[in-house]
Amino acid sequence: MQKTIPLKTQVFLITPPFTQLNTPYPATAYIKGFLNTKNISATQADLGIEVILKLFSKEGLINLFQVSSSKFQVVNQNISDNSKRIFALQDEYIKTIDSVIAFLQGKNPTLALQICQEDYLPEASRFEQLEELDWAFGTMGTQDKAKHLATLYLEDISDFIVDCVDANFGFSRYAERLGRSANSFDELYSALQEEPTYIDKVLFSLLKERIETIQPELFLISVPFPGNLYSAFRSAQYVKKYYPNVKIAMGGGFPNTELRSLSDARVFEFFDYITLDDGEVPVEELINAVTSSASSRAKSRGEKQYKRTFLLENGKVVYKNNSLKPDYKQSEVGTPDYSDLFLDQYISVIEIVNPMHRMWSDGRWNKLTMAHGCYWGKCTFCDISLDYIKVYEPIAASLLCDRMEEMIAQTGQNGFHYVDEAAPPALMRALALEILRRKLAVTWWTNIRFEKSFTGDLCLLLKASGCIAVSGGLEVASDRLLQLIDKGVTVEQVAKV
């Protein structure tokens, strides 16, 4: 069921394509939750999933095959045999796509029986890589087996898009190469001068509907990864061209790490502001500076106040940090708010049968954070000088449980992914005890460092509270190198944990 797009609001927040198919990236939900505490109206959208659903639909595939058909009419056109096969089977793809998407959204579970017969879905090269399915899913794991086969089917269509329509396409990243080369803006800037791609035009159609309905004064684009950067610039370029009165800002993980020394004025042909690190105060000050409801307040204060914000003055990039407001404590930023997002339309996929890897792409997870920053904060390969790493501030277990209960009530989902770089073991223990005390039925997982404090008893307690998994990484399996990078663990300890 399509949600109604909220009418006019002050702030419009988006995550541009593409991040995840199965669950929204949480940055906009965090900011919207904070703005709720200030009674500031905001609307958010995950344009990644919305573009995917528009592309991967009956109408979307009909358009896609029409757009690509000219390539197949040219003799000696460099098209792979795989794409020729998919093009020849286009009627089968058009016939099955809507039911497969509904199945991956959890709305059409009986389709699994047909998918598993392996003559329902058209098959191209991805199906040549099939692992031993009975080993992976057993003889009764019909839903998971079907989900894996349906994922391969979508990846075949994705290969066709890359080959015939847009070479930069990818389900969880778009034109990532351009984002990764962002130490120079030249290549990305050049790409932005070219005609919009087919995918860009799908994005623009969604943006147009949103901007005209919401009529925001401030358009905030969160860019977590290099694979979101190109679409972020395309979105800003489109809004700047057709809605020049809307002010545009970028924040998120990518600028936090990659744009700290920004000096290229061309960036501000697309954006009015770029903010760094924790977004609450920078966004609040931008709202005070640019929205009509706050203009009188800004005038009374004289010079406009900014927090960790790049902008253009007299043709030069300047960094403004003249706000006297301190950053908010984690207890003050509110509960992440997932309203406006189409939570029932995300699709769960199984790309890899490894049970830990699949958790990143399978299931709808509410995202929360146990602590701001990293409690270890010493690894030399990490950006430990940045505030969002070095300023460690845990959140009380009781407040975490309050937020979990609020989010369950709002989303109807009781699965949680705590997105900390490394969840603190003592806080995990306190959270588990509080979950058990409140008799909450929840499922949760998180990311950890391999600490000695993860004893067998602690693991049993975490399991009893609903913790189903933890993910952790080891940069190198050498005690000498682990010591050199100040990792604080040994290979033997990691193996034991």
N, C-alpha and C positions, 0 to 999 in steps of 0.2 A: 504494500500500500504506500503510495507516494505521500510524503508529508507536505503540509502547507508551508511555503516559504514565508517566514515572518515579514511583516511590513516594516516600514522605515525605522532604522535604528542608527545610532551614532557610529557604531564600529562594526566592520565586517572583517572576520578573520578567516583565512583559508590555509589549508595545506595543499600545495600544488601537486600535480602528478609527478612521480608515482612513489608511494612508500610501501604500503601493505594492502593486501586484498582482504584480509580476514578481520581486521580490527583497525579503528582509527588511530593514527599517531596522536599522542596525548597533548601536545603543546597548546593547541587552540582551546582544548577543554580546560587546561590549567588556567589559561589567561581569562577565559570566560567565567570560570569559577571565582577568580579574583575580582573581576569587574562586577560580579553580582554583589560582593561585599561593599562596593562603592555605589550601588544602585545606578550603574552605567549600562545602558541597553547595548547589547552586542548580539550578533548573529554569526554562526560559524558554518563552514562547509568543508568537507573533504572532497576536493575536486578530483582526486585520484580515483576513488571508487566510482564516482559519478561518470567520469570519462570512460572507464573500463566498461561499466554497465551499458553505456550508450553505444560503444563499439561492439561489444559482445552481446548483441541482441539480433533478432531476425532482421529488423530494419537496418541495423548497423552493418551486418554482414552483406546484405543486398547492396548497400552503398559501397562497401569496401571492395566487393568483387567488381562492381561497375567501374569504380575509380581505377582499379588495377587492370581492367580488361584491355586497355589500349596497349599495354606492354606485351600482351600475348598476341597481338595482331602484327607486331613488327618482327620481320624475319631476322634471325641471328641475334635476337635480344638475349642478353646474358641472364637467363632465368634458370634456376636450379630445377632438376627433375622433380625434386620434392615439391616445389611450388607449383609446377605443372600438374602434379597429381592432385594437390589440394584444390587448384582451380577447376580441374575436371570433376571433382567431387563436390563442387560448391552447393549443389542442391541438397546434398545430404547434410552439409554443415548448417545451411540455412534452416532446414527442417528440424534439426535437433538442438540448436543453440539455446533457445529459450527454456526448454525443459531441463537441459544440463545445468544452466545457471541457477534455475529454481532449486534443483537438487543440491548444488553446492551451497545455496543459501539455507539449506535445511528445510525447505518447504515442500519437497517432492521426494520423500525417502524411498518410496516403492520403486522409483526408477532404477535404484541400485541393482535390482534383479535383472533388468534388461541390459544395463551397462556391462554387468559381469558375464553375460553370454558372449561378449566380445564380437558380435556381429551387428550391434546397434550403432556404435560410433564409427564414423569414417576414420581411417587410420593412415598416418603418414610416418615420417622418419622417427619421431619420438618413441613410437611403439616398438621400434627395433631394439631399444635399450631396456626393454622390460626385464626387471629382476624376477627371480623365481617367486611368483605371487603366492603360492601355497605356503612357502617358507615364511614370507613376510606377513601374510594376513591369516594363515590357517585356512581351513575349509569353511569356516563359518563367518569370517570377518568381511561379510558382504559389503557393508556400508563403507568401510575404509578402503577395500579393494576398488570399489566403484569410484570413490573419491580420487584415488591415485590414477585410475584410467581416465577419468574426466579431466584431471590436471594435465595429463599428457596430450589430450585432445585440444585443450586451450593453448598449450605450448606449441603444438603444430600450427595453429592459427597465428600465434605470435611470430613464429618463424616465417610464415607467409607475409605478414605485415612488414617485417624487417627486410625481406628479400624484394618485395614488390611495391611497398607504399612509403615506409619511413624507416630508414636504416638505423635510426636512433632509438626505436621503440624497445621497451622492456617493461615487464609487469611491476617490478619494484624499483625501477630507476629509468630515467628518460634522459637521453643525451648526457649520460654520466661522464663521458670522456671530456666534454666541454667544461663540466664543473671541476673535474680533477686538474684541468690545465689553468685554473683560475688565478695562478700566480701572475699570469698575464691575461688581461681582459680582451686582447685582440681577437682571438679565435671565436670566443663567445659573441663579442660585439659584431663580428663579421656575419655569424650565423643569424643574428637578430635582424640584420639588414635584408636577408633573403625573404622570399615569399613564404608566408606561413604554410606549414605542412598540413596534411590531412588531419593529423592528431591535433595540431594547434587549432584548426577550425572547429573541431568538436569542442575543445576547451572554451573557445571564444563564445560559442552558442550558449554554453552553460553560464559563463560569466555575465553575458549580456542580460540574461533572464534575472540573475541574482542582483546585479547592480541596479537595474531599473525597478525591481520590486522593493529592495531594501533601502535604496537611496542613501548610502552611508556617507558620512563626512570624512571618515578615516578608514582606509583599506589596509589591513595588516596581513602580511604574507610570512608564514613561518617556513623556514628552509632548514630542515634537519640535516640533509645529506647532499652530496654533490649531484645525485640523481634527481633532485628537485629544483636545481638552480636554473636550468634552461627554462622550464615551465614557469618558474617564478618571474623571470625577466619577461617572458612572453605575456604573462598575465598583466604585469605592470605596464608593459608597452601598450597593450590593448586598452586598458583603463585610462592611461594617460592620454591616448589619442582621442577616445570617444567620450570620456567623462573627465575633462581636465580640471574640474572643480574639486574632485576627490583627492585628498592627500594620501600618499602611499608610503608605507614603511615596511622594511624587512627586518626580521629577527630570527633567532633560532640557532641550532647547533653549528650550521655551516658558517655564518658570519662570525659566531663566537670564536671559532678556531682559525678560519682562513682569511678574514677581512679585518683583522685588528690593526693592520698598517695601511688601511685603504687610502689611496691618494689619487686614483683615476677619476677625474671629474665626469667622464662619460657615463659612469654608473648612475649619476644623478639626472641623466636624460630619462631614466626609467623610475627611479625612486626619489622621494623627497627626503627620507630619513632611513638610516640603518642603525639599529640599536644592538648593544652587546650585553652578554651575560643575562642574569635574571631579568625577566621582562616586565615584572609588575610595575616598578616605579618608572622605568623609561616609558612604558605605554601610558601610565597615568599622567605623566607630564606632557606627553604628546597630545593627549586628549585635552588637557588644560590649555595647550598652546594653539590647537588648530580647530577645535569644534566650537560652534556658535554658542552653545549653552555655557561654555566656560570662558568665553572671550572677555566678559566683564571682569571676571576674577583675574585673568591674565593681565589686563590693563591696569588693574589696581596694584599689581605687584611690580609693574614696570617691565624690566627686561624679561623675555620668555625664559622659562626654566627648562633645562634638558638634563637627562641622566644618561651618561654613556651613549651618546648619540652623534653619529656623523651626519653632516648636512652640507649644503653648498652655500657659501657666502662670497659675493663678488667674484664668482667664477672659480673659487678655490674650495677644496674640501677642508672642512674644519671639524674638529672633535669637540663637542660641548658636553661639559659635565659640571654645570654650575648649580644644579639642584642641590638644596641642602637636605632633602628628604633621605633618610637612611633606608636601606632595603628592608622589606618586611620580614618579620620572623615567620618561620614555616607554620606556626600556629595561627597566623593572621591572614594567610593567603586564600582561605576558603577551600571548599571541596570541588574537585574537577567536575565540570558540568558538561554532560554529553548531549544536552538537548540540541535540536536542529539537525543532528547527524542522523543519517538513515541506517540506524543500527541493525535493522532486520534485513538489510540488503547486502551486507558484506558476505564475501564468499570464502569458504574454508577449502584450502587445497592441500594436497599431500604430494610435494615434489620429491621428497626423499623418504624412504621408509624407516630410517633411523628414528626411534620414538622421541628422542630429545630434539633433533632438528625440526621435526614436524610441528613442534609447539609454536614455532615462530610464524607459521603460516596457516595453522589449523585451529579453529575456535575463536570466539569473540571474547577478548580479555579486557576488563576494566583495568586501566593503568594507574598505579599510585607509586609514590616514592616514600621509602622509610626514613631517609635522611638526606639533607642537602649536603653535597660535597662527598668526599671520600675520607673515611676514618683512618686509612693508612697514609695516603697522600705523600708517598716517598718515591714511588717508582720513577726512575729517571727518564723513561720513554714517554711518560704521560705529561699532559699540560698542567703540571702541579702548581704553576704560578697563577693560574686563572682562579677567580673567586668561586666559580661554580664547582671547582674541584677542591680548592684549599680551605674554603670556609665550611667546616663540618658542623652540621646542626641536626641532630636526630629529632624525630617527632615522637611524642609520647604514644605508647601502644594504645592507650584509651582513645586518643584523638584519631589514630589510624582506624580503629574499629568503628568509631563514630562515622568516619568518612566512608568506610566500606558499607555500612548499613544505609547511609544516604544514597550511595551509588547503586546498591541493589534495588532500592525502592524506585530510583529513577529509570534504570536501564532494564530491570527485570533479569539481569545476569549476575550470577554469584561467582564468576571466575575472575581472578585478579592476577596480573603480572606486575610485581614490584620491579620497577625499571632502574633501580640503583645500579651504578657501576659495580658496587660491591656492598651487599647488604650486611650490616653489622650483626655478628652472631648473638650478642647480648640482647639486641633489640628484636631479633627474630625470635629469641626465646620468650621475651616479654609479650610479643605479639601473639605467639602461639598460646600462651597461658590466658591472655585476655579473650581470644577467640573461644577457647574452651570454657572460660568462666561465663561468657555471654551465650553459650550454646549456639553459636553461629554455624550454619552448614555452608561452608565456602570451600572453593578450590583455589589454591594459589601456588605460585612459583616465583623464583627470583634468581638473581645473578650473585655469585659469591667469590670471595678469595678463599683459598684452601687453608683455613686457619686451624691451628691445633685444637681450638675450642669446640670444633664440630665432633663431639664425642658420640658414641653409639646412643647414649641416653638422650642427648639433645635431638638426634635424628628421629628417634621414636616419638618424642614430644612434638616435633614439627609435623611428622606424618599424622599424628592423632588430630592435629588442628586443621588438616586439609592441605598441607604442603605436599605436592605430588612430585616435584622435581626441583633441582637447582642446576644452573649452568655456570661453568667456570672455565677459564682459559689459562694455559701455561705458555708463556712466550717462548721458552726454550727449556729443554730437558737436560740442563747442565747446572750443577750446583755452583760452579765457578762463575758462570754468566748470570745466574739468578742473584748472586751476591753483588756482582758488578752493577746490575741495574737496580739494586736495593729493593728486590721484590719481597723480601721478608719471609720466604718459604724455602724449603728444600724439596728435592725430588722425592725423597723418602716420605716426607710429611704429606705431600700432595697425594701420593699413591695411597697412603693410609686413609686420608680423608675421603 
